[in-house]
Amino acid sequence: MEQTAIFYYTDDFCKAYEEYCRNKLLMNKEEVIPRTRMSLSEIMAILIMFRNIFC
C-alpha cells in the first residue's frame, strides 16, 4: 500500500478515535489526548510502515 494511503486511513481512524475519547470517556477532557509534536496518526503511520518493511 502506498505511504500516503496508509497515512490517510490512519488519520481518519485517529480523528474518529479522538472524537470518541472527547465525547464518551469520563475523564477530564483536556487530559484524554496529550499534546505532542507529532500527531497520533503520524506516529501510527510510521509504525505501520516500519512493520510492513521489516516484518
C-alpha positions as CSV (number, residue, x, y, z in Angstrom):
1,M,0.0,0.0,0.0
2,E,1.3,3.5,-0.8
3,Q,2.6,5.6,2.1
4,T,0.1,8.4,1.5
5,A,-2.8,5.9,1.6
6,I,-1.5,4.5,4.9
7,F,-1.4,7.9,6.4
8,Y,-4.8,8.8,5.0
9,Y,-6.5,5.8,6.6
10,T,-4.7,6.1,9.9
11,D,-5.5,9.9,10.0
12,D,-9.2,9.1,9.5
13,F,-9.2,6.5,12.2
14,C,-7.4,8.7,14.7
15,K,-9.8,11.6,14.1
16,A,-12.7,9.3,14.9
17,Y,-10.9,7.8,17.9
18,E,-10.1,11.2,19.4
19,E,-13.7,12.4,18.9
20,Y,-14.9,9.3,20.6
21,C,-12.5,9.9,23.5
22,R,-13.7,13.5,23.9
23,N,-17.3,12.6,23.9
24,K,-17.5,9.2,25.7
25,L,-14.8,8.9,28.3
26,L,-15.4,10.0,31.9
27,M,-12.2,11.8,32.3
28,N,-11.1,15.4,32.2
29,K,-11.4,16.3,28.5
30,E,-8.0,18.1,28.4
31,E,-6.1,15.1,29.8
32,V,-7.5,12.4,27.4
33,I,-5.3,13.3,24.5
34,P,-1.9,14.6,25.5
35,R,-0.3,17.2,23.2
36,T,2.9,16.1,21.4
37,R,4.9,17.4,18.5
38,M,3.7,14.6,16.3
39,S,0.1,13.7,15.9
40,L,-1.2,10.3,16.8
41,S,-1.9,9.5,13.1
42,E,1.7,10.3,12.2
43,I,3.1,8.0,14.8
44,M,0.7,5.2,13.9
45,A,1.6,5.6,10.2
46,I,5.3,5.3,10.9
47,L,4.8,2.2,13.0
48,I,2.6,0.6,10.3
49,M,5.1,1.4,7.5
50,F,8.0,0.1,9.7
51,R,6.2,-3.2,10.3
52,N,5.4,-3.6,6.6
53,I,9.1,-3.1,5.7
54,F,10.8,-5.2,8.3
55,C,8.3,-8.0,9.2
